[in-house]
């Protein structure tokens, strides 16, 4: 059973291993590591209800990252554009509920990064395979940019690309390992970010796969 104080000790000021990328953005090293089994079980339960799928961009291109959602809102993309929806367009059913371990992780990570009272209503569950990448972009489909983004890495390593407010700004290359969490908000909320192509590697729990959980307040 997941208790309400699962991450209570983690929701404290930054620790020595945490790394600031800029004002409003921080990497919380191994923040989710202790609870990876519960997170992976929750992902299994979510994808049993709402399987991974490759969405289409508004221009008709197939996204290389496979994804699904949990929470009151889910991010979708098709010829009509990028948006949040309350129902899975494939099944017509509401998205799977936000697991308790997800909610507690996201709120505790945000609090440790300096964003108190974060309450996500959407979790994008992304699956990266070898060679999969995510180009630089801004998260602009949310209703209120006052809330941070919380991003959790599970599985094989990745290189997180974190830029500035302009696409041409200098981009930091940040190695991420299983259990690392990145939080950005406030003055960094609209910074460009992405993921470099995933390299061949092996993780004992996920094989050659990387899973990313991205928590947002969308409504």
SULLIN-V53346 format. One record per pair of residues at least 6 apart in sequence whose C-alpha atoms are under 7 Angstrom apart, sorted by the first residue. I is the first residue (numbers start at 0). J is the second residue. D is the distance in Angstrom with one decimal. If there is no record, write none. Layout:
[[I;J;D] [I;J;D]]
//
This chain:
[[1;99;6.8] [1;100;6.4] [6;103;6.5] [6;104;6.5] [6;107;6.0] [9;107;6.4] [9;111;6.9] [10;107;4.6] [10;108;6.4] [10;110;5.4] [10;111;4.7] [11;111;5.0] [12;111;5.3] [13;111;6.0] [13;112;6.7] [16;28;6.2] [17;25;6.9] [17;26;5.6] [17;27;4.8] [17;28;5.7] [18;25;5.5] [18;26;5.0] [18;27;6.7] [19;25;4.2] [19;26;6.3] [22;186;6.7] [22;187;6.7] [23;183;5.5] [23;184;5.3] [23;185;5.5] [23;186;5.8] [23;187;5.2] [24;182;5.6] [24;183;4.1] [24;184;6.4] [24;187;6.1] [25;112;6.5] [25;181;5.8] [25;182;5.5] [25;183;6.5] [26;180;5.8] [26;181;4.5] [26;182;6.5] [27;179;5.9] [27;180;5.0] [27;181;6.1] [28;179;4.7] [28;180;6.4] [29;178;4.5] [29;179;4.5] [30;178;5.9] [30;179;5.7] [30;180;6.1] [31;178;4.5] [31;179;6.4] [31;180;7.0] [32;177;6.9] [32;178;4.2] [38;100;6.7] [41;98;6.5] [45;69;6.9] [45;95;5.9] [48;95;6.7] [49;67;6.4] [50;67;6.5] [51;65;5.6] [51;66;4.9] [51;67;5.1] [52;65;5.1] [52;66;5.5] [52;67;6.6] [53;61;6.4] [53;62;5.6] [53;63;6.7] [53;64;6.5] [53;65;4.7] [53;66;6.5] [54;61;6.0] [54;62;5.6] [54;76;5.9] [54;77;6.6] [55;61;4.6] [55;62;5.9] [55;76;5.9] [55;77;4.9] [56;62;6.8] [56;76;5.8] [56;77;5.4] [56;78;6.4] [57;76;6.8] [57;77;5.2] [57;78;4.1] [57;79;6.0] [57;80;4.9] [58;78;6.4] [59;78;6.2] [63;131;5.9] [64;125;6.4] [64;126;5.9] [64;127;5.5] [64;131;6.3] [65;125;5.8] [65;126;5.1] [65;127;6.8] [66;123;7.0] [66;124;5.4] [66;125;4.4] [66;126;5.9] [67;123;6.1] [67;124;5.2] [67;125;6.7] [68;74;7.0] [68;94;6.4] [68;122;5.6] [68;123;4.7] [68;124;5.5] [69;94;5.5] [69;95;4.9] [69;96;5.6] [69;97;5.2] [69;121;6.1] [69;122;5.2] [69;123;6.7] [70;94;6.2] [70;95;6.1] [70;96;4.8] [70;97;4.4] [70;120;5.4] [70;121;4.8] [70;122;6.1] [71;85;6.0] [71;94;6.7] [71;96;6.8] [71;120;5.5] [71;121;6.2] [72;83;5.9] [72;84;5.5] [72;85;4.7] [72;120;6.2] [72;121;5.1] [73;83;5.3] [73;84;5.3] [73;85;6.2] [73;94;6.8] [73;121;5.8] [73;123;6.9] [74;82;5.8] [74;83;4.4] [74;84;6.4] [74;123;6.8] [75;81;6.0] [75;82;5.6] [75;83;5.9] [75;84;6.9] [76;82;6.5] [82;140;6.1] [85;93;5.9] [85;94;6.8] [86;92;5.2] [86;93;4.2] [86;94;5.6] [87;93;5.9] [87;94;5.7] [105;149;6.2] [105;214;6.7] [106;116;7.0] [106;117;5.4] [106;118;6.3] [109;115;6.5] [109;117;6.4] [109;149;6.8] [109;182;6.5] [112;182;6.6] [117;146;6.7] [118;216;6.6] [119;214;5.9] [119;215;5.0] [119;216;4.4] [120;215;6.5] [120;216;5.3] [120;217;6.4] [121;214;5.9] [121;215;5.4] [121;216;6.3] [121;217;6.4] [122;212;6.4] [122;213;5.4] [122;214;4.5] [122;215;6.4] [123;212;5.7] [123;213;5.0] [123;214;6.6] [124;211;5.9] [124;212;4.8] [124;213;6.6] [125;210;5.6] [125;211;5.0] [125;212;6.4] [126;208;6.9] [126;209;5.9] [126;210;4.7] [126;211;6.6] [127;208;5.9] [127;209;5.0] [127;210;6.2] [128;197;6.7] [128;207;6.8] [128;208;5.2] [128;209;6.6] [129;197;5.0] [129;198;5.6] [129;199;5.6] [130;196;4.9] [130;197;4.9] [130;198;6.2] [131;196;5.2] [131;197;5.6] [132;194;5.4] [132;195;5.3] [132;196;4.3] [132;197;6.4] [133;193;5.0] [133;194;4.8] [133;195;6.6] [134;193;5.1] [134;194;6.6] [135;191;5.7] [135;192;4.9] [135;193;4.5] [136;191;5.0] [136;192;5.6] [136;193;6.5] [137;189;5.8] [137;190;6.2] [137;191;4.9] [137;192;6.6] [138;189;6.7] [141;216;6.9] [141;217;4.4] [141;218;6.7] [142;217;5.6] [142;218;5.6] [144;188;6.8] [145;185;6.5] [146;184;6.4] [146;216;6.3] [147;182;6.8] [147;183;5.5] [147;184;4.0] [147;185;6.9] [147;188;6.3] [147;215;7.0] [148;182;5.7] [148;183;5.5] [148;184;6.3] [148;213;6.9] [148;214;5.9] [148;215;5.4] [149;181;5.9] [149;182;4.6] [149;183;6.8] [149;213;5.7] [149;214;5.0] [149;215;6.9] [150;180;5.5] [150;181;5.1] [150;182;6.3] [150;211;6.8] [150;212;5.6] [150;213;4.4] [150;214;6.3] [151;178;6.8] [151;179;6.1] [151;180;4.5] [151;181;6.6] [151;211;5.5] [151;212;5.0] [151;213;6.4] [152;175;6.9] [152;176;6.6] [152;177;5.5] [152;178;5.6] [152;179;5.5] [152;180;6.2] [152;210;6.2] [152;211;4.9] [152;212;6.8] [153;177;4.4] [153;178;5.6] [153;209;5.7] [153;210;5.0] [153;211;6.2] [154;177;5.2] [154;202;5.6] [154;204;7.0] [154;205;5.4] [154;208;5.9] [154;209;4.5] [154;210;6.1] [155;176;6.9] [155;177;6.6] [155;200;6.0] [155;201;6.1] [155;202;5.4] [155;207;6.2] [155;208;6.0] [155;209;5.1] [156;175;5.7] [156;176;4.8] [156;177;6.6] [157;174;5.9] [157;175;5.2] [157;176;6.8] [157;197;6.0] [158;172;6.0] [158;173;5.3] [158;174;4.5] [158;175;5.9] [158;194;5.9] [158;195;5.5] [159;172;5.8] [159;173;4.9] [159;174;6.2] [159;175;6.7] [159;193;6.1] [159;194;4.8] [159;195;6.5] [160;170;6.2] [160;171;5.7] [160;172;5.0] [160;173;6.3] [160;192;5.2] [160;193;4.9] [160;194;5.5] [160;195;6.8] [161;170;5.3] [161;171;5.1] [161;172;6.7] [161;191;6.2] [161;192;4.5] [161;193;6.7] [162;168;5.9] [162;169;5.7] [162;170;4.0] [162;171;6.1] [162;190;5.9] [162;191;5.0] [162;192;5.8] [163;169;6.8] [163;190;4.6] [163;191;5.6] [164;189;6.2] [164;190;4.6] [164;191;6.2] [165;191;7.0] [166;191;6.3] [199;207;6.6] [200;207;5.6] [201;207;4.8]]
//
